[in-house]
Amino acid sequence: MSDDSWQKVREIFDSALRRRSEERRKFVSEVCGDDKSLLAEVESLLSSLGSAESFMEIPAVANVAGIIEAESKQLEMGRCFGHYEIIEQIGKGGMGKVYLARDQKLDRQVAVKILNEKFSQDESNLQRFVSEAKAASALNHPNILVIHEIGESDETHYIVSEFVKGETLREVFKENTLKLSEVLDVSIQIANALCSAHEARLVHRDIKPENIMIRPDGYVKILDFGLAKLIEQKNKSFLGLEDETAKQNQTAKGVIMGTVNYMSPEQAKGERVDARTDIFSFGVVIYEMMAGQTPFAGDSISETFANLINAEPQPLSRFAANVPDEMQRVVAKTLKKNKDERYQTMKGLLADLKDLRENLTLDEKLEKSRSPENGNTIAILRATTGDANLQTAETQQGFLQTIRRHKPFAAFALLALVIGAIGFAYYFLYAGKTASGADGKKSIAVLPLKPINTANRDEIYEIGIADSLIYKLISMKGIIVRPLSATRKYVDIAQDPIAAGREQQVDYVLASNYQLAGGKIRVTSQLFNVASGQIEETYKIEKDADNIFAMQDAIAGEVGNILSARFATTSSSPQAKRGTTNEEAYRLYLQGRNLTAQRGAADARKAIDYFEQAIRLDPNYALAYAGMAFAYRASGTLGGGAPREEFEKAKAAVTKALELDNNSAEAYAVRGDIKQKYEWDWTGAEKDLLRAIELEPNNDTAHALYSGLLVESGRFDEGFAEIETALAINPGSLVHQRNRGRHFYLARRYDEAIVQLKRVLEVDENFGTARGWLLLAYEMKGDYAGAYEWIMKDEKRRNSENVELFQKAYATGGWSGVRRKKLELDKQDEHQPGSNLFSIARQCALLDEKEQAFDYLNKAVEKRHSQLVMLKVDPTFDSLRSDPRFAELVRRVGLK
């Protein structure tokens, strides 16, 4: 339903509520006239309202909203109902009354729910309820109420469940304000339970505080899966439910169910729901635990519905003090109106909640370990690197797991963390690679320019002017500027500057547009304050467009001077390092660099063509040669080509680049990478990468490549420091984020790798290599169910013909069967161009096929496969390490 239509429904419904109940139907019929669709929507709301005095306090149950208030039988104390002796009534809900009873057979207390008569008389309702209750009873989870029995006695239907002694979550937070740690403890238990339910294809659809019990020992129990609906699936007989049941479930579509304050927007609109509706309702519950109120409550039912569909919730920080930014992000993501923008699975939400809890635990330990001597150290670290760097979720998670495994060394570990914090703070202070806003410095991202007329798009204006502006601003003291490598991706005409600023973690964004007319270029630049979302200043400049380079430098100089005065700093007057005086060569170079920045081998090959054209126009263009080397190296690394041939061409190109310019940071960075991955000259590679960083400290690519070399040689601490530096320079790089997850994997920190790689895939589900590393992390952790889940997601995403093959393999041989099937398929393609012999060797090793593993590793060495640099640390080869042949292979790739 469109917003306009919904507004009309709301107005009529609101007016109807002001009339007496007997007048409402007539009023609605007259107002809606011949609009049957409008009439149906309003009558649906009125039907859900029923005769209840407060709709907010009761759920509307499928198409039985009209019988919710019907009476169920009143049972007296001492009466025997079957073999259950009634003790007392303890509750009343939409489907009937609930009694505390004693199970005479097993001598235990139970809860007995007596279904109301009207509900029981409707055969289809009863069948559906029984089917869903059976599905719920199949759930075996400590945080879900256990259903013991479904039965009938004296023509009365009943459900028997465990009796939970405690208080509802509503009662708990009415009495006390929950601490953040308590909110997280409760939330994690709820999320665990819902994960289990969703895996069984069961959606609760009525998550609210009244349906969550807290036992005196802090244990959480989710009650009442009575509104649950089996998610549609191909296998309709899942959990014993036949096609007829699934067919009946479809009748719930379009009917509003659940309690309005906790409904998802799709429930409110009467649309089909899935597991993501529980994620939304759960988010409302978390919000209420933190804020003391629900995010969308209005003064009337219709206003609440309207808020639910149209209004954004107030930030949690408005109602609660010291709410971590990550907590606000998590809750905000659960409450997205569009379910495609929410967490897509409860598992993803659970992972983030656990991260938050681990962070809080570590903070508590640090607080306890503080002394007057180290208190200032932590304060300095926070001021220097920001809480995000001090509280890296994955690092803390691994640290805490180490503490749990080695409790006697916990005190020493905490001391080591403080010492490490001092070193980390010193590193950032010394190197100047501080987080945005540290040491009083302001940070800024310059976005590519946007054309007023999209028919005249040209990199030489969009990227070229931005490059000149960045180079000018870098010369300014006291301001941190994101490099072009970080911002070139924001070329989309519709790019939101504030969103880009948040991703880049900067204080300001400079967003500009340009227009060409009459030999002139008119540039309008706006300075956005990311925190406030407001435009602070606007600059308009007009220059002659005849001489491209002079124009770029003039615009950069003028805007740079304005910003220099704005931020009360000084700057020099450098000209951008274009490396050529040929405008067309420069344009081609920019096009090539943009393509190389993509993640595909095909893009890399297209980039090579642009660099070749640029070099034909200017044979002395050093940057173009360095760019070509990067593109050849990418083509050889990413597959689809011949690695030896591609790397040889990359070597020739980078040699020429350094002959033309011996101070090219880009050239040293790519030569260092070639030396490591192709020549296996680790010493020479490290020397070149350090030279690149010396020449250009703000080169995130050089830092990222160096981090890889350090991790692959077993120097994990140094490697993690370098990847963090790369991310501090370019926070929005998914490649750097992926590499961080890969480093966690190689360091055998599998839980942290899983969390990191999932975050990458939340941003870009098509990032194939991130999926590959995630699969390995699950496998090496021993979580084969997780590994199977992710390989199937990947195959389904690609519409692969392997889906059915892997399903059969898993059914007959478990994860080992899937691994063998994958190995069989990969072997079929081993002679194809771009086949990954190293990956085949890895699979052989995992299946304990040692001779085959050595055979493929030797083949990979002959082809000089770039992934061999991981041989020393890759845990998949642990089964081979005791064999002398493995030590020889490690030596052959230049490692000891």
N, C-alpha and C positions, 0 to 999 in steps of 0.2 A: 504494500500500500504506500502511495506517495505521502510526503509530509502534508501536503494540502488536504488530501483526502482524510488523513488521520486527524488533522485539526478540525475538520468538519464533524467527524464522528465524535470527537471530544466535546465540541460545543453542544451538540444535540444530547449526548449522554449526560453532560453536566446539567443542562436545562431539565432533563427528565428527572434527575435526582431531586430537584427542588419541588417536584410535584408529589402528590400522594401516590402510593404504590398502585392503587386501582386505576389511576389516570394515566400512568406512564405509557402503557402500550398504545393507547389511542393517540396520545400526543406524538409519539415517535412515528407512528404510521402516517399521521397527517403531515408532519414535517418532511419526512423522506419521500412522500409521494410515490412516483413510479420508479424511483431509484432503488431497485431491489438489492443491489450490492451494498448500498449505504444502510438500508434497513436491516440487512442480515448482520452487518458489523455491530450496529448499535444494539440489536436484540441479543447478540452473543454476549455483550458486556452485561446487559440487564439479566440475562439468564445466569451468568456467573455470579452476579450479585445475589440473586435469589431473594429470600426473605430474611437474610442475616442482618442483624443490626450493624455489624462491623465486618465487612468483607475482608478487611486487612488482617483479621485474626484467624481466618479459615482458608483452606485451599479449595480451589474449584477442581473437581475431579472429572476429567474427560467429559463425556456427554451425560454424566449423572449429576450435574450441578444442581438440578432441581430437587434432588432427593437427599442432598447433603444433610439437611436438618431433620430428616426422618428419625424417629425414635428407634433405638434398639432395645432389646429386652432388658429390664432391670433385674439384676440377680442379687439376691439377699445373701448376707454373710452366713457362711456355714453350708450353703447349698452346694451339692455336688453336681458338677457339670462334666459329664463323662467321668473320668477318673481324676478330675481336678476339683479341689475343694476351694470355693471362693472365700477369700479373706476380706477384701475390701475393694471398693472402686478407687482407682488411682488416676483416672484420666478420661477424657472424652475427645474424640476427633471426628473428622468428616465421615469416616466410614463406620464409626460405632464407638462403643464404650470399652475401656480397658480396665481389667481387674487384676489385682494381685491374688494369686492362687497357689495352692500347694499341690504338687504332682504326687499323688498318693503312691504311684508305682515306684518312683525313683526317690521319693522323699526330698524334694527340692522345691524352692520357690520359683514360680514362673509368672509371666504376664500373659493374660488371656484377653484377646480383643474379640468382642462379639460384634459381628457385622450387622448394620441396621437392616431392617426387614425389606425396605424397598430395594436397597442395593442387592440383597440376596435373591430377591424375586426375579430380577432381570438376568436371564440365563447367559446372555452374551457378556454382560458385565462380569458375572461371576466366573465364567470360563476364562475371561481375560485376566481377571485378578488372580485366580488360582494359578494360571500359567506363569504369570509374572512373579507370584510369590514363590513358586517352585524355582524359578531362575534365581531369585534373591537368596533362597535357602541353599542354593548350590555354591554361593560365595563363601569361601572359608577364609575369613580375615578377622584378626583380633579386634579391629576397630569398627566392625559391622555387627549389628544386632543379629544374634543367632536365632533362626526360626526353627523350632522343634517339630511343629506339627500343624497341618491344616485339616480341619475336620468338620463334621456336622453332627448335631445332637438335637433331638426334638425339633427338627426342621429349622434349626438355627446354625448358621455357619460361623466358625471361629478360627482364629489363628493363635497358636501358642508359641511364645518366644521366651528367651532367657529374660530374667528380671534384672534390670540394671538399677542398682541403688546409687543415687547421686542427685545432681541437679542438672537442669537443662542449661545450655550455654546462655540462654536469655537470663535465667536466674543468677548465673555466676556473674555476668558483667553488669547486672543491675545492682548487685551488692558491692562489687569492687571494681576499681579501674585496673585493667590488666597491664602488666609490664610488657615491654616488647618481647622479652624472652618467653613469657607465658603465651603471648599471642602466637609466636612462632611454634612453640611446642604443640599447642592445640592445632594450629594450621597444618603442621607436618603430618600429624596423625590423621586428620580429615583427608588430606591429599593422598596419603597412603591408601586409605580405604577406597577412595574414589578411583584411584589407579586400578585397584583390583576389580572394582565393579565395571569400569570401562573396558578392561581387557576381556571381561565376560560379556561384552556388548550390552551392558545394562546402564541406563542413564537414570539418575535419581529424580531429577526435575523438580524437587521441592527442598533444596538445601536452604535451611534457615536455622536460626538459633534454637527454635523449639524442637527441632528434629536432631539435635546434637546433645548427647548426655555426657556429663563429666563425672566420673566416679570419684570418691574421696581420695583415691590413690593417684589421681591425675589422668587416668586412662580415659580416652574418648571413645564413645560409641555413636555411630550414625544409626538413627531409627527410621522406620517407616519408608520402605521402598514401595509403598502402596501406590505411589504415582509413577513408578518406574515404567519405562517403555523400552522394549528391546530394540536396539538399533537395527535398521534394515541391513541385511547381509545376504550374501549369495547362498550360504548354507543355512536354510531355514530350519533344519532339524537340530541346530545347535542347542545344547542343553535339553534336548528332548522336546523342543517346541516344533510342532509341525507347521505346514504351510497355512493351515486355517488360522492358527494363532497370529502368524505374521500378518495375514490379511485383516484380521480384526484390529490389529494395532494401527493400521492405516486410518481407521476411523477417527483417531485422535487428532489427525491433521486439521489445523484451522480452529481448534478449540483451545481457549485460553485455560492454562492449568497452572497450579502453584500459587503462592502468595505474592501479591502484587509488588510489595517492596523488594522482593528478592528475585523477581522474574528477570529473564533475559529479554532484550528487545525483540528477539524472534518469537519468544513465547507471547509477549504482549501483542504482537502483530498477528498472532495465530498462524505463524509459519512453522514449517517442519523443524524439529530440534534434533540436536545430536549431543555428543559429550561436551561440546563447547558451551552448552547452556548451563551445565553444572559448574564450569569454570567461571562463568559470569556470576552466578549466584554465590559461589564460594568467595569470589572477590568482594561481593557486597558484604558478606559476613566478616571477612577480614577487615574491611573498611570500618564496619560498625564496631568491631572490637577495638580498633585504634581511635576512632573519632567520637564514639559514643552516639552516633546516629547513622542512619543509612544514607547513601549518597544521592538518592533520587526522590525522597519522600516529599510529597506536596500536601497542600491543605485539603485536597479532595482526591478521590480515586482517579478521576480523569486527569487531574493535574499531575499526579504521580505517573500515570501512563505516559503523558506527554513528556515529562522530564526524562523518563526512561528511554524514550525514543529519540529525543532531540537535545537534551541538556547534557553538558559535560559536568562531571562531579567536581566539587571544590577540592583543592589539594589537601592531602592529609595534614600537612604542616600547619594549616589554618586552625585545626582542632587539637592537635597533639604536638607537644614539644619534642625536639631532638629526634624527629623521624629520619632515619637514614635515607639518603637519596635513592639507594637501590631498593628500599622497601617501597618508596613512592612509585618507582618505575614498575616494580612487579605488580602492585595493586592496580596502577593505571592500565597496565597491559591486560589484566583480567577483565577490565570494565570497558573495553573497546566496543563501540556499538556494532561495528562490522565484525562478525565472528571470524572472518578470515584474517583480521588483524590482531586477534587475541592469541594467547597461547593455544597451540593447535592440539596439544595433548596435556593431560594432567601430569604426565611424567616430566615434561619440560618445566611446568610450574613447580613441581615437587623439588626438582634439582635446584632451582633458584632459591626456594625457601630453605632448603638444607644449607646452601651456601651462606645465606644470611645468618642462619643459626650458628654455623661454624665460625663465621666472622665475629659474632657477638661473644661466643665462647672464648675465642682468642683474646678479644678485647678485655674480657673479664679476667683472664689469666694475666694479661699484661698489667692491668690495674693492680692486681694483687702482688705482682712481682716488682712494682715500682718502688724506688727509694728516692730520697732527695737528690742522690747523685745522678740517677738516670732519668728523672722526670723531665729535665730540661732537654735531654737528648731526644726523647719522644716528641716533645713540643716542637723542637727544631725540625725533626723529620716531617711532622704533619705540615708545618708551615712551608717546608721546602718542596716536598713531593706531593702533598695533598693526601687526604685519607685514602683515595683510591689506590695509590701506590703502596701505602702502608698496609692496606687491608685487601690485597689481591686475593680474591675468594679462593681460587684454585690453589695458590701457594699455601694459604692457611689450612685448607682442607688436608693437603698432603702432610703438613707439619703436625696437625692434630692427630692424624692417623699414626704418625711416627711416635707421638707421645703415648698414644694408647697401647701401641705394641711394646714400647720400652719405657714403662712407667718409672723405673729407677733412674732413668736419665732425663726425666722431665725438667727438673730444675736446671740441669746443664743446658738443655735445649732452649729454655727460655732465655738464659744468659746469652747463648749464642745468637738468638734472634735479636736481642738488644744490641749486641756488638755488630751484627750484620746491618741493623738499622742505622747505626752510626756510620758504617762504611758506605751504605747506600745513600744516605743524606750527603755525606762528603763528596761522593762521586758526582751527584747531581749539582751540588754547589760549585764544585770545581770545574766541571765540564760545561756548566751553563745550560744543561739540557733540562731545565725545570719544567714543571707542569704549568699549565696556563695560569697566569696571575701570581706565580711565586715571586718572592723578593720584590713585590710591588710592580713587576713588569706586566704590561698589558699584552695580550696576544690577539692576532688578527689573521684572518684567512681572506685571500683575494680570489674571487670566483672568476671563471672565464666570462668574458663579456657576452651579452645576448644581443642579437640583431633586432632592430625594430621591424625590418622587412626580412622575413625568414628566407626569402628567395635569394638573398645575397650573402648567405652564410660563408665565412671564410676563416680558417684557422689562423691566418696571419693577423687578423683583427681580434678574434675571440681569445685565442691562446697567446698570441704574440704580445698584445698589449698587457694582458695579465702577467706574463713572464717579465716584462719590463717593469711593471709596477712592483712585483715581488722583489726583483733585484734591487730596486730603489729602496724599498722599505727595509730590506735586510740590513742596509747600511745605517739604519737609524738605531741609536743607542736606547736601551731600556724598553724595547718592544720585541716580542717573539712573533715571527712570521712563518706561517706554514709554507713549505716549498711547493713548487708547481706539481711535483710528483703526487702531492696530497690532494690538490684541488682541481687538477685537470679533468677529473671525472665528472665534475658538476657542470657539464655542458648542456644539459637538458634545458630547453626554453622554460619549462614549467618548474624548474628547481626552486624550492623554498629556501631563501637565504638563511633563515633562522634554523631550519632543520640541518642545513649544511654546517652552520656554526656549532650546533650542539654535537654533531658527529665529530667535528674537528676539535671540540673542546676548547673553543676560543672565546675571548671576551667580545670581539667585534668581527663583523663580516663587511667587506667592501664588495658590493654588488653593482654592476654597471651594465648599461646598454649603449648601443651605438647605432648611428644612422649615417649613411653615405649619401651625399647630395651635392651636386654642383662642384665636384672636386674637393669638397670639404668632408670632414668627419666630425660629427657631434657626439660627444660622450657625456652621459649623465651617470654620475656615481652616487650611490647612497651608502652611508655608513650606518649599519645596523648594530644596535646594542643587543647581544644575544640574550642576556638575562631578562631584559624588559620586553624584548620583541619589538622595540620601537626604532624608528629611523631618527638618528640624532642629527645628522647633517646631510645635505645634498650638494654635490658639486657639479657644475656644468662647464664643459670645455669644448671649444671648437678649434680645429687645426686643419691646415692644408693636408690633404691625403696623398699628394703626389709622391713625396719621398717617405716610404713606409717606415724606415728605421728612424729617421729624424722625427717623424710624427710620434712614434711609440715613445721615444726618449723624452720628447717634449711633454707629452701627457703624463708620463711617469714622474718627470721632474716637478710638474705643476701640482699634481695630486700629492706627491711625496712631501713637498714643501708645506702644503696646507695641513697634512696629517702631522708633520713634524711640529708645527706650531700648536696643533690641537692637543698633542700628547706632551708638549713641553719638552721636546728632545731635539737632538741635532743629528744631521746626516751628512754624508759626503755626496758627491754627485757622480756616481758610477754609471756607465752605460751598460746595458744588458750584454751579456756574453753570448752573442749569436754565432760567432765563429765564421761568418761569411758576410760579404757585402752584396751578395746576389739574393734579391728578394724572393725569386721563385725557388731557389735552392733552399732557402730558409723555410718557405711554405711547405715544401716537400718533406723537409726534415721534421717539422712539427707534425705532419700527417703520419709519418713513420713512427715517431715516438708515441703518438696517441694509440696507434695500433699495437705497438709492442707492449704498452701498458695493459692491454687486454690479456686474457688468460688462455688463449687458444693457439695451437700451432699454426692453424690456417691464418690467423691474424698476423702472426710473426712472419710468415712467408710473404704476405701482402706488404708488410712493412719493409722487408728487404728490397722489394721493387721500388718503393719510394726513396729509400736511401741511395740506391743505385742511380736513380734519376738525378737526385741532388748532387751526387759526386760527379756525374757527367757534366753538370752545369758549373761545378766548382771542384776541380780535382784536388784542391788543397783543403777541403772542408773536413777538419779533424773530428768535429762532433758527429758528422754524418757517418764517418768510418766507425766511431765508437758505437753509435746507434745500430749500425749494421752488425757489429760484433754481438751486441746484445740480442738482436733478432735471430741471428744464426744460432747463438747459444740457446735461446728459447726454443727454437725449432728442434734442435738436437736433444733437448732435455724433455720436452713435452710429448715427444713421440710423433709418429707419422712420417718420419724421415730416416736418414741414415746417420746415427750419432757421430761416427768417426768423420764422415764427410762434412757434416755441419760444423763440428768443432774445429776442423782444420780451416774451414773458411772463416770462422770466427777468429781464430788465431791470426790469420793473415790480415783481417780487417783491423784488429786491435793493435797489431804491430805498426800498421800504417798510421793509425790515429796517434800513437805515441811518438812516431817519427815527426809528425806535423806539430804536435803540441805535447811536450813532455810534462805538462802540469795539468793534464785533464783528469779530474777525479773520476769521471765516468769511465774513461779508458782503463784506469788502474783497477777500478771495481770489477769490470768485466774480465780483465786479464787475470785477476786474482781468482775469480770464479772458474775460469777455464783451467787455470793451473791446478786447482783442487779437483774438479770434477772430471777432467779429461787427462791431464798430464800426471796427476797424482803427486804433484810437487807441493806438499803441504807447507813447507817452510817458505817457498817462494810465494805461494798463495797468501799466506798470512802477511807477509811483507807488503805485497801489493794492496791488500785490503786496508791495512793500517795507513798506507800512503794515501789512499783515496779518502779516508776519514780525516787525515791530517789536512789535506787540501780543501776538503769540503765537509766540515763537521756536521752540517745539516743534511747530509745525503743519507736518507733513510735506507735506500737500497744497499749502500755499502755496509751500513750497520747490520742489516738483515742478513746479507751474505756472510758477513764475518760471524754472526751468531750461529749460522749453520755449520761453518767450519769448526767452531769451538765445541758445539754439542756433538758433532760427528766424531771428533777426536777424543771425546770423553771429558771435556772441560765444561761440565754442565753449568756451574755457577756463573762462570764468565759468559757462557752462551746466553743464559737467561737475562743477564744484565744488558747484553747487546740487543736482544729482541725487544726488551722494554724500552731501550733508547730509540729504536726504530719506531716503535709505537708512540712514543712521546712526540716524535717529529711528525708522524703521519698516523694519527689515531684511527682514521677511517679505513685503513688498508685491510681488506679481508685477507690478502695474501700474507701479511704479517701476522694477522690473527690466526690464520690457519697454521703458519709456521710455529707459532707459540704452542698450539695444540700438539703439533708433531713433535716438538721438543719435549713436551711432557711425556708423550708416548715413549720416545727414545730413552728418557730418563727413568722409565718404568713407573711413572706416576699416572697410572691409568685412569683413576677417578677424575683427576684434574684434566687429563686429556679429553675425556668424554664430555665434561662440562664445557670446556673451551670450544671444542669442535661443534657441539650442538648449538652454541651461540652463533658460530659462523653460519651454520646451516639455517638458523632462524632468519638470518638476514638474506641469505641466498641459498635456497634449497638445491640449486643446480650446480653448486660448487663440488664437482665430482671428486677431486683429490681429498677434500675435507671428509667426504663420505668414506673414502678408502681408509684413511687414518682412523676414523671413528670405528669402523668395522674391526680393524686390528686391535684397537684399544679394548673393545669389548671382549674380543677373543682371548687376548693375553691376560685379561683380568679373570678369565674363566666364566664370564657371563655369556654363555652360548645362546641363550634365549635372546639376549640383547643383540648379539651379532646377527642372528637369523632375522630378527625384526628389521635391522637396518639394511641388510643385503636385499631383503624383499622389497623394502621401500624404494631402494635404488633401482631395482629391476622393473618395478611397476612404474616408477617415474619415467623410465626410458621406454615404456611399452615393450619391454624385452620379451622375446619368445622363451626366455629361460625361466620365467616365473613358475610355470607348471612343473618344469624339470626339478627346480629346487624344492618345490613343495613336496613332490614325491620323494626326493632324496632325504628330506628332513623327516618325513613320515616313517621311512624305513630305516634310516641310519643315523638320525639325529644330526647334530651339527657336523660331525665327521663325514656324514654322507653328503652334506651340502659342499663341504670343502673338497671332497673327492670329485664331485660333479663339476665344480668350478675348475679344478685342475685339469680334468678331462677336456673341458671346453677350451681352456687357454692353450693347451698343447696342440689342439687342432689348428690354431692360428700362429704357432710359434715361428713359422717361416714367412709370415706376412710382414711387410714393412712396418716398422714401429712396434713390433711385438715386444713385450716386456719379459725378457728372460730372467731378470732378477726377481720379478714377482712370481714366476713359475718356480724358481729355486726356493723362494720363501714358502710357497705352498707345500712343496715336497718336504721341506724341513718340518713344517707343522704336522704333517702326516707321518713323520718318522721314516720317510723314504730317503735315507741318507745318501745312498749312491746316486740316485737321480738328482738330489739337491746339489751334490758336488759337480755332477755333469753339467747342470745348467749354470752354476756359478762360474765354471771354467769357460763356458760359452759366452757368458756375460762379460768376463774379463777380456776375452778375445775381441769383443765388439766395443770394449771400453764403455760399458754402460754406466751412466752418470750416477745411478743410485748405489753403486758399489761403495761409495764413500761412507755409507751407513753401516758397513759390514761389521765394524768393531763394536758398535753399540746396539744394533737392532736385536731386540730380544727374541725374534722369531727364529734366530739361528743358534739359540742356546744348546740345542741338542747336538750341534756339530762342533762346539768349541773345544771339546776334549780330543778331537781328532787332529793329528799333526798337519793334515792337509789344510785344515781351516786356518791355522796359524800361518801357513805359507801363503794362502790367499790374502790374508790381512796384510802380510808383508808386501805382496805384489802390488797392492793398491796404495803403498806408501806409508802404511801405519805399522805400529809396533804392538 
